[in-house]
Amino acid sequence: MVFIVLIAIVCALWAWSRYKNSRNKNEPPAIPGGLPLIGHAHLLIGNSVELWKSVVELSYDCLRLGGVLSAYIGPRTIYVVTDPEDALTVANNCLQKDAFYEFAKCWLGEGLVTGKLSIWRNHRRLLNPAFSQVVLDGFLGVFNSQSRRLVQDLKKEVGKGPFDHWVYTRHNALETICLTALGIDFTEKNVLNSQYVKATEQIFNVFVERFQKFWLHNDYVYSWSQLRKKQDSLLEILHNMSYTVLQKRKADYLNRLETGKTEDKTGTKFKPFMDLLLELAVEKGAFNDREIQEHVDTMIVGGHDTSASVLMFTLLLIGSHPEVQEKIFEELRQVFGNDDRDVTKQDLSQLVYLEAVLKESMRIFPIVPVTARVLDKDLKLKTYTLSKGRTCFMFVYGIHRHPMWGPDREEFKPERWLDPATLPECPTAFAAFNMGRRICIGKSYAYMSMKTTLSHVMRHYKVTGDYTKLVLKIDVMLKPETGHHISIEKRNLS
């Protein structure tokens, strides 16, 4: 045993020495606090709350020291970027996601979030029409009906004091994305149940725990771990749902082709994403069943967890800023009067302040606060050069707090979005939907869905909250640990 330990130490020293001798002359400065042999690996130790605190601390260190830093995890060198212009350079020149995204391929395969570059390029081009404005406009009826369902579900909390509204936004967003992605009403208990909801939450915990335990990065070592067993049991639940629905929708689709009936017997008035994928598969041979399932799984997780969290944070911020809430309500009164009607396409374009509130919420609390790319070339930034073969982590949380946002960058101030002159010129200064050419394909879908939801909720309820009590954690995405509860009171529309 002693011999093995000595060998490990010698190997680590050799790797450290090799790293020291191979640094390029334009290397960014190192993050403070590195230790011998392990470098900055100790910053990964702790629970998801402690990990988030490390992300915040590193973000401010990076901003203070120029926007680009180096860090070492054992012999491995990584970079941290919080400068928006340098982040855009990385995002547009290095499109390949880092190896850490491999952890999620057991669930999402080669979907748009985790797919390798060669597959992503082809599939993104094929999938773009599925997110066209014409297709999205067809979902507006679903967005309205689901928003009304949320308003109805929240009635039980009126006047009862603080409650966990994230439970409601998660369940509602999951129903919405599954309905639009799969064309199945997931309010049916035999399709959507508590097992699936819990599995989507727990699988992220698994990925983060594996990331923190660097010895589990090795696939062979991981295959023998208890964490891998937990992952496999969760995947069985997640994949069973999407596979079952895929087979049902495919059978319905092929039956309609054979019989010449173009009408969907489910009675939906829109075309779900899965049907668009099936059309591409049957007519152009673009996808096989596995690829369709991977894209649908990606849409479900990317579409519901992010939107639900944005709505949760936004309602908390609205409840913490009464003046913002009154401006929202005034805009809603101008657009809808006292009418409790559905939101139309024209209404969405008029809800300018509501959209500003959403953007500011995502700036303050970016749901995906860190994104990573592997550098397939030496990359020249404004001041430094990043070396090929290493990983670059772009800290969106830090980017959203760059000095180019102005002296009030730490404040929740939706008004900044109403005047383009007050916004940073760099387009990547706002990176809530990622950045560059691999920007989120569902950006327009998210805005339509969230604006519709908020317009219904804010017409019916007055919200109270206190965001200063918030304790955050990172489970791949930014989530609350405690302090996010709100209270609601009924508004009088007359």
Helices and strands as residue ranges (DSSP letters): H 2-21, G 41-44, H 48-64, E 68-73, E 76-81, H 84-93, G 99-104, H 105-108, H 117-127, G 128-131, H 133-137, H 140-154, G 155-157, H 165-182, H 194-212, G 214-216, H 219-223, H 226-259, H 273-284, H 289-320, H 322-336, H 345-350, H 352-364, E 370-374, E 379-380, E 385-386, E 391-395, H 396-399, G 403-405, G 414-418, G 420-422, G 427-429, G 436-438, H 443-460, E 461-465, G 467-469, E 471-474, E 478-482, E 486-490
